[in-house]
Amino acid sequence: MNALAMPALTAALPPKQAKSVPADLQRFMAFDFGARRTGVAVGSRLLGGAQPQATIQAAGDARFAQIALRLKEWEPQALVVGVPYHPDGAPHDNTLRAQKFGRQLQGRFGLPVFEVDERYSTTEALAGGAKDADAASACIILEQFLRSLSP
């Protein structure tokens, strides 16, 4: 599935990145965090695109065990986490949960973690007819992030 074929609802939103992304980071894995399901996508700076992966249907340590397997398989150099906000940009409970998830990823796996404002990514995925909205959302999040890296 290619998120570029979907309506560009998230394209107008600037990514929320707390730090610059070094040019030597080329391979990324993105997550659309949820309490019960976490969408996953992989992509590269060179190709500028992302591929959805199977959604992780687990929480807690079981989720991190599955993430560890994906990291071993795909060997990303950095991770991207979608962080939701209210339409006006205000944070809410899920904002804090997604940010905590990002800190846990960095602590457990030692990879740089970048945040992306993921408002409307699920809406965009559903509007595009995604069968797995979580994986499609992760793909949209990663493609938005990769677009932000272009000069």
ChimeraX commands (.cxc) that place a marker at each C-alpha (Angstrom):
marker #1 position 0.00,0.00,0.00 radius 0.5
marker #1 position 1.28,3.45,-0.87 radius 0.5
marker #1 position 0.08,6.28,1.35 radius 0.5
marker #1 position 0.89,8.78,-1.39 radius 0.5
marker #1 position -2.19,7.60,-3.28 radius 0.5
marker #1 position -4.41,8.73,-0.39 radius 0.5
marker #1 position -5.83,12.22,0.18 radius 0.5
marker #1 position -3.17,14.54,1.55 radius 0.5
marker #1 position -4.83,15.44,4.83 radius 0.5
marker #1 position -1.64,15.16,6.87 radius 0.5
marker #1 position 0.66,16.69,4.27 radius 0.5
marker #1 position -0.25,20.22,5.35 radius 0.5
marker #1 position 0.67,19.57,8.97 radius 0.5
marker #1 position 4.24,20.35,9.96 radius 0.5
marker #1 position 6.01,17.45,11.66 radius 0.5
marker #1 position 6.82,17.88,15.33 radius 0.5
marker #1 position 10.47,16.94,15.53 radius 0.5
marker #1 position 12.34,17.81,18.68 radius 0.5
marker #1 position 15.75,17.37,17.07 radius 0.5
marker #1 position 17.33,17.48,13.63 radius 0.5
marker #1 position 17.85,14.25,11.72 radius 0.5
marker #1 position 21.48,13.50,10.82 radius 0.5
marker #1 position 22.02,12.77,7.13 radius 0.5
marker #1 position 23.66,9.41,7.88 radius 0.5
marker #1 position 20.35,8.03,9.21 radius 0.5
marker #1 position 18.81,6.33,6.20 radius 0.5
marker #1 position 16.53,3.47,7.37 radius 0.5
marker #1 position 13.55,4.08,9.61 radius 0.5
marker #1 position 10.77,2.16,11.33 radius 0.5
marker #1 position 7.62,4.03,12.31 radius 0.5
marker #1 position 4.91,3.27,14.84 radius 0.5
marker #1 position 1.29,4.31,15.18 radius 0.5
marker #1 position 0.97,3.62,18.90 radius 0.5
marker #1 position -2.28,2.38,20.39 radius 0.5
marker #1 position -3.22,0.80,23.71 radius 0.5
marker #1 position -4.02,-2.57,22.09 radius 0.5
marker #1 position -2.60,-2.30,18.58 radius 0.5
marker #1 position 0.51,-0.65,17.19 radius 0.5
marker #1 position 0.83,-0.01,13.48 radius 0.5
marker #1 position 4.28,-0.50,11.96 radius 0.5
marker #1 position 5.91,0.72,8.75 radius 0.5
marker #1 position 9.45,0.70,7.37 radius 0.5
marker #1 position 11.06,3.05,4.89 radius 0.5
marker #1 position 14.19,4.78,3.74 radius 0.5
marker #1 position 15.38,8.29,3.13 radius 0.5
marker #1 position 16.80,7.27,-0.24 radius 0.5
marker #1 position 13.48,6.03,-1.62 radius 0.5
marker #1 position 11.39,8.53,0.31 radius 0.5
marker #1 position 8.62,6.00,0.77 radius 0.5
marker #1 position 7.29,3.60,3.35 radius 0.5
marker #1 position 5.84,0.10,3.41 radius 0.5
marker #1 position 3.23,-0.94,5.95 radius 0.5
marker #1 position 4.01,-4.02,8.03 radius 0.5
marker #1 position 1.71,-6.26,10.04 radius 0.5
marker #1 position 0.17,-4.48,13.00 radius 0.5
marker #1 position 1.35,-5.61,16.41 radius 0.5
marker #1 position -1.64,-6.90,18.38 radius 0.5
marker #1 position -0.12,-6.80,21.86 radius 0.5
marker #1 position 0.59,-4.50,24.78 radius 0.5
marker #1 position 3.32,-4.16,27.40 radius 0.5
marker #1 position 6.30,-6.50,27.28 radius 0.5
marker #1 position 4.69,-8.63,24.55 radius 0.5
marker #1 position 4.56,-5.54,22.31 radius 0.5
marker #1 position 8.24,-4.80,22.94 radius 0.5
marker #1 position 9.18,-8.44,22.25 radius 0.5
marker #1 position 7.50,-8.19,18.84 radius 0.5
marker #1 position 9.16,-4.85,18.17 radius 0.5
marker #1 position 12.55,-6.42,18.99 radius 0.5
marker #1 position 11.92,-9.08,16.33 radius 0.5
marker #1 position 11.00,-6.42,13.76 radius 0.5
marker #1 position 14.10,-4.40,14.59 radius 0.5
marker #1 position 16.28,-7.46,14.11 radius 0.5
marker #1 position 14.62,-8.20,10.76 radius 0.5
marker #1 position 14.64,-4.66,9.31 radius 0.5
marker #1 position 17.65,-3.10,11.09 radius 0.5
marker #1 position 16.43,0.50,11.10 radius 0.5
marker #1 position 18.86,3.21,12.15 radius 0.5
marker #1 position 16.17,5.31,13.83 radius 0.5
marker #1 position 12.54,5.11,14.91 radius 0.5
marker #1 position 9.59,7.42,14.29 radius 0.5
marker #1 position 6.57,7.63,16.59 radius 0.5
marker #1 position 3.30,9.27,15.64 radius 0.5
marker #1 position 2.10,11.55,18.43 radius 0.5
marker #1 position -1.58,12.57,18.36 radius 0.5
marker #1 position -2.86,16.01,19.27 radius 0.5
marker #1 position -6.27,17.66,19.38 radius 0.5
marker #1 position -7.17,19.53,16.16 radius 0.5
marker #1 position -6.11,22.81,17.82 radius 0.5
marker #1 position -2.67,21.34,18.64 radius 0.5
marker #1 position -3.35,20.80,22.34 radius 0.5
marker #1 position -2.03,17.57,23.88 radius 0.5
marker #1 position -4.33,14.94,25.40 radius 0.5
marker #1 position -3.94,11.62,27.26 radius 0.5
marker #1 position -2.89,9.71,24.13 radius 0.5
marker #1 position -0.29,12.38,23.36 radius 0.5
marker #1 position 1.43,11.59,26.64 radius 0.5
marker #1 position 1.09,7.83,26.11 radius 0.5
marker #1 position 2.68,8.02,22.65 radius 0.5
marker #1 position 5.52,10.18,23.97 radius 0.5
marker #1 position 6.12,7.71,26.80 radius 0.5
marker #1 position 6.16,4.88,24.24 radius 0.5
marker #1 position 8.84,6.79,22.29 radius 0.5
marker #1 position 10.97,7.18,25.43 radius 0.5
marker #1 position 10.56,3.47,26.17 radius 0.5
marker #1 position 11.67,2.58,22.63 radius 0.5
marker #1 position 14.76,4.73,22.97 radius 0.5
marker #1 position 15.57,3.31,26.40 radius 0.5
marker #1 position 15.07,-0.33,25.41 radius 0.5
marker #1 position 16.65,-0.32,21.97 radius 0.5
marker #1 position 19.11,2.60,22.06 radius 0.5
marker #1 position 18.00,4.01,18.71 radius 0.5
marker #1 position 17.20,7.67,18.07 radius 0.5
marker #1 position 13.45,8.33,18.21 radius 0.5
marker #1 position 11.74,11.14,16.31 radius 0.5
marker #1 position 8.17,12.33,16.87 radius 0.5
marker #1 position 5.71,13.24,14.14 radius 0.5
marker #1 position 2.41,15.04,14.62 radius 0.5
marker #1 position 0.00,12.34,13.51 radius 0.5
marker #1 position -3.31,14.20,13.57 radius 0.5
marker #1 position -5.70,12.72,11.03 radius 0.5
marker #1 position -3.43,9.83,9.95 radius 0.5
marker #1 position -6.07,7.22,10.84 radius 0.5
marker #1 position -8.77,9.27,9.12 radius 0.5
marker #1 position -6.57,9.47,6.03 radius 0.5
marker #1 position -5.85,5.73,6.14 radius 0.5
marker #1 position -9.56,4.89,6.41 radius 0.5
marker #1 position -10.45,7.36,3.64 radius 0.5
marker #1 position -7.92,5.57,1.45 radius 0.5
marker #1 position -9.66,2.25,2.05 radius 0.5
marker #1 position -6.95,0.70,4.21 radius 0.5
marker #1 position -7.69,-2.84,5.38 radius 0.5
marker #1 position -5.26,-2.39,8.29 radius 0.5
marker #1 position -5.74,1.22,9.40 radius 0.5
marker #1 position -2.99,1.00,12.03 radius 0.5
marker #1 position -0.31,-0.15,9.57 radius 0.5
marker #1 position -1.52,2.35,6.98 radius 0.5
marker #1 position -1.36,5.11,9.59 radius 0.5
marker #1 position 2.22,4.13,10.45 radius 0.5
marker #1 position 3.02,4.32,6.74 radius 0.5
marker #1 position 1.47,7.79,6.48 radius 0.5
marker #1 position 3.41,8.90,9.57 radius 0.5
marker #1 position 6.69,7.66,8.13 radius 0.5
marker #1 position 6.09,9.17,4.69 radius 0.5
marker #1 position 5.26,12.52,6.32 radius 0.5
marker #1 position 8.49,12.26,8.31 radius 0.5
marker #1 position 10.53,11.37,5.20 radius 0.5
marker #1 position 9.04,14.31,3.27 radius 0.5
marker #1 position 10.18,16.61,6.07 radius 0.5
marker #1 position 13.78,15.50,5.46 radius 0.5
marker #1 position 13.85,16.78,1.90 radius 0.5
marker #1 position 15.84,19.98,1.40 radius 0.5
marker link #1:1,2 radius 0.2
marker link #1:2,3 radius 0.2
marker link #1:3,4 radius 0.2
marker link #1:4,5 radius 0.2
marker link #1:5,6 radius 0.2
marker link #1:6,7 radius 0.2
marker link #1:7,8 radius 0.2
marker link #1:8,9 radius 0.2
marker link #1:9,10 radius 0.2
marker link #1:10,11 radius 0.2
marker link #1:11,12 radius 0.2
marker link #1:12,13 radius 0.2
marker link #1:13,14 radius 0.2
marker link #1:14,15 radius 0.2
marker link #1:15,16 radius 0.2
marker link #1:16,17 radius 0.2
marker link #1:17,18 radius 0.2
marker link #1:18,19 radius 0.2
marker link #1:19,20 radius 0.2
marker link #1:20,21 radius 0.2
marker link #1:21,22 radius 0.2
marker link #1:22,23 radius 0.2
marker link #1:23,24 radius 0.2
marker link #1:24,25 radius 0.2
marker link #1:25,26 radius 0.2
marker link #1:26,27 radius 0.2
marker link #1:27,28 radius 0.2
marker link #1:28,29 radius 0.2
marker link #1:29,30 radius 0.2
marker link #1:30,31 radius 0.2
marker link #1:31,32 radius 0.2
marker link #1:32,33 radius 0.2
marker link #1:33,34 radius 0.2
marker link #1:34,35 radius 0.2
marker link #1:35,36 radius 0.2
marker link #1:36,37 radius 0.2
marker link #1:37,38 radius 0.2
marker link #1:38,39 radius 0.2
marker link #1:39,40 radius 0.2
marker link #1:40,41 radius 0.2
marker link #1:41,42 radius 0.2
marker link #1:42,43 radius 0.2
marker link #1:43,44 radius 0.2
marker link #1:44,45 radius 0.2
marker link #1:45,46 radius 0.2
marker link #1:46,47 radius 0.2
marker link #1:47,48 radius 0.2
marker link #1:48,49 radius 0.2
marker link #1:49,50 radius 0.2
marker link #1:50,51 radius 0.2
marker link #1:51,52 radius 0.2
marker link #1:52,53 radius 0.2
marker link #1:53,54 radius 0.2
marker link #1:54,55 radius 0.2
marker link #1:55,56 radius 0.2
marker link #1:56,57 radius 0.2
marker link #1:57,58 radius 0.2
marker link #1:58,59 radius 0.2
marker link #1:59,60 radius 0.2
marker link #1:60,61 radius 0.2
marker link #1:61,62 radius 0.2
marker link #1:62,63 radius 0.2
marker link #1:63,64 radius 0.2
marker link #1:64,65 radius 0.2
marker link #1:65,66 radius 0.2
marker link #1:66,67 radius 0.2
marker link #1:67,68 radius 0.2
marker link #1:68,69 radius 0.2
marker link #1:69,70 radius 0.2
marker link #1:70,71 radius 0.2
marker link #1:71,72 radius 0.2
marker link #1:72,73 radius 0.2
marker link #1:73,74 radius 0.2
marker link #1:74,75 radius 0.2
marker link #1:75,76 radius 0.2
marker link #1:76,77 radius 0.2
marker link #1:77,78 radius 0.2
marker link #1:78,79 radius 0.2
marker link #1:79,80 radius 0.2
marker link #1:80,81 radius 0.2
marker link #1:81,82 radius 0.2
marker link #1:82,83 radius 0.2
marker link #1:83,84 radius 0.2
marker link #1:84,85 radius 0.2
marker link #1:85,86 radius 0.2
marker link #1:86,87 radius 0.2
marker link #1:87,88 radius 0.2
marker link #1:88,89 radius 0.2
marker link #1:89,90 radius 0.2
marker link #1:90,91 radius 0.2
marker link #1:91,92 radius 0.2
marker link #1:92,93 radius 0.2
marker link #1:93,94 radius 0.2
marker link #1:94,95 radius 0.2
marker link #1:95,96 radius 0.2
marker link #1:96,97 radius 0.2
marker link #1:97,98 radius 0.2
marker link #1:98,99 radius 0.2
marker link #1:99,100 radius 0.2
marker link #1:100,101 radius 0.2
marker link #1:101,102 radius 0.2
marker link #1:102,103 radius 0.2
marker link #1:103,104 radius 0.2
marker link #1:104,105 radius 0.2
marker link #1:105,106 radius 0.2
marker link #1:106,107 radius 0.2
marker link #1:107,108 radius 0.2
marker link #1:108,109 radius 0.2
marker link #1:109,110 radius 0.2
marker link #1:110,111 radius 0.2
marker link #1:111,112 radius 0.2
marker link #1:112,113 radius 0.2
marker link #1:113,114 radius 0.2
marker link #1:114,115 radius 0.2
marker link #1:115,116 radius 0.2
marker link #1:116,117 radius 0.2
marker link #1:117,118 radius 0.2
marker link #1:118,119 radius 0.2
marker link #1:119,120 radius 0.2
marker link #1:120,121 radius 0.2
marker link #1:121,122 radius 0.2
marker link #1:122,123 radius 0.2
marker link #1:123,124 radius 0.2
marker link #1:124,125 radius 0.2
marker link #1:125,126 radius 0.2
marker link #1:126,127 radius 0.2
marker link #1:127,128 radius 0.2
marker link #1:128,129 radius 0.2
marker link #1:129,130 radius 0.2
marker link #1:130,131 radius 0.2
marker link #1:131,132 radius 0.2
marker link #1:132,133 radius 0.2
marker link #1:133,134 radius 0.2
marker link #1:134,135 radius 0.2
marker link #1:135,136 radius 0.2
marker link #1:136,137 radius 0.2
marker link #1:137,138 radius 0.2
marker link #1:138,139 radius 0.2
marker link #1:139,140 radius 0.2
marker link #1:140,141 radius 0.2
marker link #1:141,142 radius 0.2
marker link #1:142,143 radius 0.2
marker link #1:143,144 radius 0.2
marker link #1:144,145 radius 0.2
marker link #1:145,146 radius 0.2
marker link #1:146,147 radius 0.2
marker link #1:147,148 radius 0.2
marker link #1:148,149 radius 0.2
marker link #1:149,150 radius 0.2
marker link #1:150,151 radius 0.2
view
